[in-house]
Amino acid sequence: MKILTANRLTDGEAVWFSTAHVWAETIVGAEIATDKAGEARLEAVGNAALENNEVVDVNLIDVELVDGEIRPTRLREQIRAAGPTNRIDLGKQARPDISRAA
C-alpha cells in the first residue's frame, strides 16, 4: 500500500493527498493505492500539483494499516507525519485539534 506525500510550496508543511482530493496537513484520511493502477493515478496527481507549483518533493511512500490507522513504514515518514522525536511539544503531534496516525 502506498500514499502520496509532498511539501506544500508556500510554507514547506508536510502534506498528504487525501480521499477528499486535497492536500491535507495530516496523514489521517490519505488516499491509499493498493495496486499499480492506483499508484499511477496518485503519481499523476502529484506530478500535476508539482507542475502547478502547489507542492515540491512529491513521493509515493509505503504504509500499512495498524488498528485502522495509516502508518508509514519508514522512520523518516513517521517523523514527517508527527514531528520531531526529541520535542513532542512541536510539530503535528503537538496540535490538540488535529488527530494523527504516526
Backbone as ProteinMPNN parsed JSONL, in Angstrom:
{"seq_chain_A": "MKILTANRLTDGEAVWFSTAHVWAETIVGAEIATDKAGEARLEAVGNAALENNEVVDVNLIDVELVDGEIRPTRLREQIRAAGPTNRIDLGKQARPDISRAA", "coords_chain_A": {"N_chain_A": [[0.846, -1.175, 0.0], [0.437, 2.231, -0.74], [0.832, 5.789, -0.255], [0.469, 9.251, -1.208], [2.74, 11.809, -0.718], [4.039, 15.098, 0.017], [5.655, 18.323, 0.092], [4.182, 21.343, 0.939], [4.386, 24.104, -1.172], [4.173, 26.806, -0.422], [4.764, 27.055, 2.338], [6.314, 24.934, 3.173], [5.218, 22.889, 4.673], [4.628, 19.509, 5.537], [2.533, 17.465, 3.638], [-0.278, 15.381, 2.681], [-1.936, 13.598, 0.109], [-5.361, 13.484, 0.098], [-8.391, 11.494, 0.565], [-10.388, 13.24, 0.051], [-9.503, 14.577, -2.08], [-7.705, 16.68, -1.82], [-4.764, 18.408, -0.63], [-3.79, 17.492, 2.465], [-2.921, 18.397, 5.855], [-2.473, 16.379, 7.628], [-1.823, 12.873, 7.966], [-3.972, 11.304, 8.315], [-6.737, 10.023, 6.697], [-5.53, 9.93, 4.24], [-5.343, 9.118, 0.793], [-5.203, 5.801, -0.224], [-3.261, 3.772, -2.261], [-3.666, 0.634, -3.601], [-2.829, -0.926, -5.621], [-0.98, -1.187, -8.745], [-2.228, 0.445, -10.657], [-3.582, 2.298, -9.051], [-1.382, 3.494, -7.839], [-0.184, 4.686, -10.083], [-2.152, 6.547, -10.732], [-2.091, 8.219, -8.451], [0.536, 9.154, -8.696], [0.256, 10.675, -11.028], [-1.452, 12.674, -10.086], [0.254, 13.869, -8.213], [2.34, 14.761, -9.903], [0.944, 16.646, -11.448], [0.262, 18.525, -9.47], [2.806, 19.352, -8.751], [3.645, 20.526, -11.152], [1.871, 22.66, -11.147], [2.898, 24.234, -9.216], [2.113, 23.815, -6.545], [3.081, 21.999, -4.689], [6.2, 20.467, -3.587], [8.852, 18.009, -3.772], [7.517, 15.492, -4.2], [6.321, 12.307, -3.38], [5.619, 8.8, -3.486], [4.867, 6.819, -0.757], [5.505, 3.929, 1.282], [3.035, 2.362, 3.246], [1.233, 0.979, 6.052], [-1.723, -0.468, 7.479], [-2.572, -0.097, 10.78], [-4.423, -1.118, 13.341], [-6.539, 0.196, 12.079], [-5.434, 2.664, 11.458], [-3.409, 4.727, 9.394], [-0.069, 4.016, 8.906], [3.161, 5.027, 8.253], [5.841, 3.081, 6.876], [8.557, 3.638, 6.946], [10.911, 5.212, 9.125], [11.616, 7.908, 8.675], [9.351, 8.926, 7.376], [7.438, 8.523, 9.341], [8.276, 10.385, 11.215], [7.925, 12.755, 9.725], [5.159, 12.728, 9.63], [4.415, 13.118, 12.266], [6.183, 14.8, 13.848], [9.099, 16.332, 15.409], [11.268, 14.02, 17.062], [12.53, 14.509, 19.439], [11.258, 16.595, 20.678], [8.275, 16.599, 21.67], [6.465, 18.565, 22.002], [6.343, 20.059, 19.787], [5.554, 20.404, 16.283], [3.237, 18.372, 14.319], [2.296, 16.551, 16.17], [1.903, 18.032, 18.455], [-0.339, 19.497, 18.107], [-3.404, 19.96, 19.373], [-5.886, 19.923, 18.147], [-5.79, 18.344, 15.925], [-6.189, 15.15, 14.766], [-4.056, 12.356, 14.393], [-2.06, 9.86, 12.785], [0.675, 8.286, 13.57]], "CA_chain_A": [[0.0, 0.0, 0.0], [1.2, 3.473, -0.843], [0.127, 7.063, -0.246], [1.212, 10.333, -1.847], [3.119, 12.878, 0.19], [4.825, 16.178, -0.573], [5.743, 19.505, 0.941], [3.472, 22.472, 0.347], [5.357, 25.064, -1.668], [4.079, 28.115, 0.235], [5.337, 27.112, 3.685], [7.133, 23.76, 3.456], [4.483, 21.932, 5.505], [4.421, 18.162, 5.002], [1.125, 17.241, 3.32], [-0.63, 14.096, 2.081], [-3.11, 13.699, -0.749], [-6.44, 12.836, 0.851], [-9.545, 10.945, -0.149], [-11.208, 14.396, -0.338], [-8.826, 15.107, -3.266], [-6.978, 17.899, -1.464], [-3.555, 18.169, 0.148], [-4.125, 17.653, 3.884], [-1.771, 18.535, 6.74], [-2.285, 15.163, 8.41], [-1.829, 11.619, 7.212], [-5.303, 10.728, 8.501], [-7.578, 10.205, 5.521], [-4.775, 9.902, 2.982], [-5.832, 8.144, -0.179], [-4.29, 4.659, -0.277], [-3.199, 2.991, -3.506], [-3.45, -0.776, -3.266], [-2.334, -1.639, -6.799], [-0.163, -0.36, -9.646], [-3.084, 1.458, -11.282], [-3.777, 3.336, -8.037], [-0.104, 4.196, -7.7], [-0.009, 5.518, -11.277], [-3.085, 7.666, -10.617], [-1.55, 9.14, -7.452], [1.711, 9.799, -9.288], [-0.239, 11.694, -11.96], [-1.941, 13.776, -9.242], [1.437, 14.533, -7.674], [3.031, 15.47, -10.985], [0.136, 17.817, -11.8], [0.411, 19.505, -8.388], [4.164, 19.87, -8.883], [3.629, 21.422, -12.319], [1.078, 23.844, -10.788], [3.599, 24.917, -8.119], [1.402, 23.663, -5.279], [3.904, 21.197, -3.792], [7.512, 20.001, -4.035], [9.296, 16.747, -3.167], [6.379, 14.576, -4.278], [6.749, 10.91, -3.272], [4.76, 7.723, -3.007], [5.544, 6.15, 0.347], [4.899, 2.695, 1.756], [2.301, 2.453, 4.507], [0.445, -0.172, 6.471], [-2.824, -0.116, 8.373], [-2.407, -0.661, 12.111], [-5.638, -0.786, 14.099], [-7.332, 1.125, 11.291], [-4.726, 3.919, 11.23], [-2.339, 4.68, 8.399], [1.259, 4.147, 9.498], [4.278, 4.888, 7.318], [6.749, 2.011, 7.275], [9.896, 4.196, 7.181], [11.023, 6.147, 10.248], [11.602, 9.277, 8.154], [7.966, 9.311, 7.101], [6.754, 8.584, 10.639], [8.646, 11.678, 11.805], [7.247, 13.798, 8.95], [3.732, 12.697, 9.958], [4.167, 13.506, 13.657], [7.001, 15.924, 14.282], [10.417, 15.948, 15.915], [11.242, 12.968, 18.089], [13.098, 14.985, 20.702], [10.413, 17.658, 21.217], [6.892, 16.258, 21.343], [5.653, 19.774, 22.113], [6.418, 20.731, 18.496], [5.098, 19.632, 15.133], [1.843, 17.951, 14.229], [1.943, 15.833, 17.387], [1.574, 18.997, 19.495], [-1.583, 20.188, 17.773], [-4.502, 19.226, 20.017], [-7.076, 19.892, 17.306], [-5.58, 17.503, 14.76], [-5.922, 13.75, 15.02], [-2.999, 11.911, 13.51], [-1.6, 8.466, 12.888], [2.121, 8.224, 13.34]], "C_chain_A": [[0.892, 1.238, 0.0], [0.266, 4.676, -0.757], [1.044, 8.118, -0.849], [1.485, 11.433, -0.827], [3.965, 13.898, -0.551], [5.023, 17.245, 0.496], [5.055, 20.646, 0.21], [4.481, 23.56, -0.002], [5.339, 26.369, -0.872], [4.756, 28.18, 1.588], [6.172, 25.892, 4.075], [6.458, 22.691, 4.29], [4.37, 20.581, 4.806], [2.923, 17.954, 4.814], [0.955, 15.882, 2.647], [-1.88, 14.29, 1.25], [-4.224, 12.858, -0.14], [-7.536, 12.287, -0.049], [-10.518, 12.049, -0.564], [-10.602, 15.117, -1.545], [-8.229, 16.49, -3.028], [-5.703, 17.483, -0.734], [-3.859, 18.498, 1.604], [-2.856, 17.695, 4.726], [-1.55, 17.324, 7.635], [-2.401, 13.95, 7.505], [-3.19, 10.921, 7.314], [-6.146, 11.03, 7.268], [-6.831, 10.245, 4.209], [-5.347, 8.832, 2.066], [-4.781, 7.043, -0.342], [-4.404, 3.959, -1.626], [-2.855, 1.56, -3.131], [-2.96, -1.593, -4.452], [-1.575, -0.657, -7.69], [-0.987, 0.736, -10.326], [-3.342, 2.614, -10.317], [-2.523, 4.159, -7.824], [0.113, 5.148, -8.872], [-0.923, 6.743, -11.217], [-2.571, 8.696, -9.614], [-0.312, 9.862, -7.979], [1.299, 10.905, -10.253], [-0.758, 12.913, -11.198], [-0.753, 14.572, -8.707], [2.182, 15.333, -8.724], [2.271, 16.724, -11.406], [0.272, 18.909, -10.744], [1.797, 20.136, -8.41], [4.241, 20.874, -10.029], [2.894, 22.728, -12.016], [1.68, 24.629, -9.635], [2.818, 24.911, -6.809], [2.293, 22.991, -4.243], [5.264, 20.917, -4.426], [7.809, 18.684, -3.336], [8.159, 15.729, -3.081], [6.887, 13.134, -4.273], [5.587, 9.997, -2.92], [5.521, 7.023, -1.894], [4.777, 4.898, 0.754], [4.239, 2.918, 3.108], [1.662, 1.103, 4.818], [-0.695, 0.337, 7.333], [-2.613, -0.859, 9.684], [-3.59, -0.19, 12.943], [-6.457, 0.294, 13.4], [-6.665, 2.454, 10.998], [-3.621, 3.718, 10.211], [-1.014, 4.925, 9.106], [2.322, 4.018, 8.406], [5.223, 3.788, 7.804], [8.152, 2.534, 7.579], [9.863, 5.216, 8.308], [10.958, 7.596, 9.769], [10.176, 9.765, 7.952], [7.129, 9.357, 8.374], [7.028, 9.932, 11.305], [7.967, 12.816, 11.056], [5.766, 13.873, 9.317], [3.444, 13.232, 11.36], [4.911, 14.763, 14.081], [8.301, 15.423, 14.875], [10.332, 14.931, 17.058], [11.786, 13.435, 19.419], [12.282, 16.091, 21.354], [8.967, 17.374, 20.837], [5.938, 17.441, 21.514], [5.675, 20.58, 20.815], [5.857, 19.83, 17.402], [3.634, 19.249, 15.212], [1.382, 17.264, 15.508], [1.519, 16.774, 18.521], [0.264, 19.738, 19.245], [-2.758, 19.418, 18.344], [-5.733, 19.074, 19.14], [-6.936, 18.992, 16.089], [-5.325, 16.066, 15.201], [-4.897, 13.285, 14.008], [-2.683, 10.449, 13.748], [-0.126, 8.458, 12.583], [2.781, 7.429, 14.426]], "O_chain_A": [[1.94, 1.283, 0.643], [-0.907, 4.609, -1.124], [2.248, 7.903, -0.984], [0.573, 11.922, -0.161], [4.534, 13.61, -1.603], [4.613, 17.085, 1.645], [5.302, 20.888, -0.971], [5.341, 23.89, 0.814], [6.39, 26.976, -0.67], [5.272, 29.231, 1.969], [6.683, 25.827, 5.193], [7.079, 21.67, 4.587], [4.051, 20.517, 3.618], [2.135, 18.232, 5.718], [1.907, 15.31, 2.117], [-2.776, 15.047, 1.624], [-4.049, 11.665, 0.107], [-7.597, 12.574, -1.244], [-11.372, 11.834, -1.424], [-11.121, 16.144, -1.983], [-8.243, 17.352, -3.906], [-5.581, 16.346, -0.278], [-4.152, 19.646, 1.939], [-1.84, 17.104, 4.361], [-0.538, 17.251, 8.332], [-2.995, 14.002, 6.428], [-3.517, 10.057, 6.5], [-6.248, 12.184, 6.852], [-7.415, 10.556, 3.171], [-5.78, 7.773, 2.521], [-3.606, 7.329, -0.572], [-5.495, 3.602, -2.07], [-1.876, 1.307, -2.43], [-2.705, -2.791, -4.33], [-1.536, 0.544, -7.423], [-0.487, 1.84, -10.544], [-3.322, 3.776, -10.72], [-2.591, 5.376, -7.649], [0.543, 6.285, -8.679], [-0.523, 7.841, -11.602], [-2.605, 9.898, -9.88], [-0.136, 11.055, -7.729], [1.931, 11.961, -10.289], [-0.532, 14.05, -11.612], [-0.756, 15.802, -8.744], [2.609, 16.458, -8.465], [2.884, 17.752, -11.691], [0.385, 20.087, -11.081], [1.945, 21.323, -8.12], [4.832, 21.945, -9.887], [3.243, 23.779, -12.555], [1.069, 25.571, -9.128], [2.854, 25.882, -6.053], [2.275, 23.356, -3.067], [5.459, 21.102, -5.627], [7.096, 18.291, -2.413], [7.881, 15.179, -2.015], [7.767, 12.776, -5.055], [4.692, 10.366, -2.16], [6.689, 6.671, -2.064], [3.56, 4.818, 0.592], [4.795, 3.569, 3.993], [1.568, 0.219, 3.966], [-0.636, 1.449, 7.857], [-2.491, -2.084, 9.706], [-3.734, 1.002, 13.212], [-6.999, 1.192, 14.044], [-7.27, 3.305, 10.345], [-2.979, 2.668, 10.17], [-0.853, 5.917, 9.817], [2.374, 3.004, 7.711], [5.382, 3.59, 9.009], [8.867, 1.938, 8.385], [8.912, 5.988, 8.436], [10.306, 8.425, 10.405], [9.841, 10.892, 8.318], [6.198, 10.157, 8.468], [6.13, 10.544, 11.883], [7.477, 13.754, 11.685], [5.181, 14.956, 9.317], [2.354, 13.742, 11.617], [4.307, 15.691, 14.62], [8.578, 14.224, 14.85], [9.435, 14.989, 17.9], [11.52, 12.804, 20.442], [12.585, 16.491, 22.479], [8.485, 17.847, 19.808], [4.749, 17.337, 21.21], [5.092, 21.662, 20.748], [5.71, 18.624, 17.598], [2.89, 19.74, 16.061], [0.217, 17.377, 15.891], [0.841, 16.342, 19.453], [-0.182, 20.52, 20.085], [-3.082, 18.335, 17.857], [-6.545, 18.178, 19.371], [-7.871, 18.885, 15.295], [-4.364, 15.791, 15.921], [-4.874, 13.774, 12.879], [-3.009, 9.886, 14.793], [0.268, 8.612, 11.428], [4.0, 7.26, 14.414]]}, "name": "protein", "num_of_chains": 1, "seq": "MKILTANRLTDGEAVWFSTAHVWAETIVGAEIATDKAGEARLEAVGNAALENNEVVDVNLIDVELVDGEIRPTRLREQIRAAGPTNRIDLGKQARPDISRAA"}
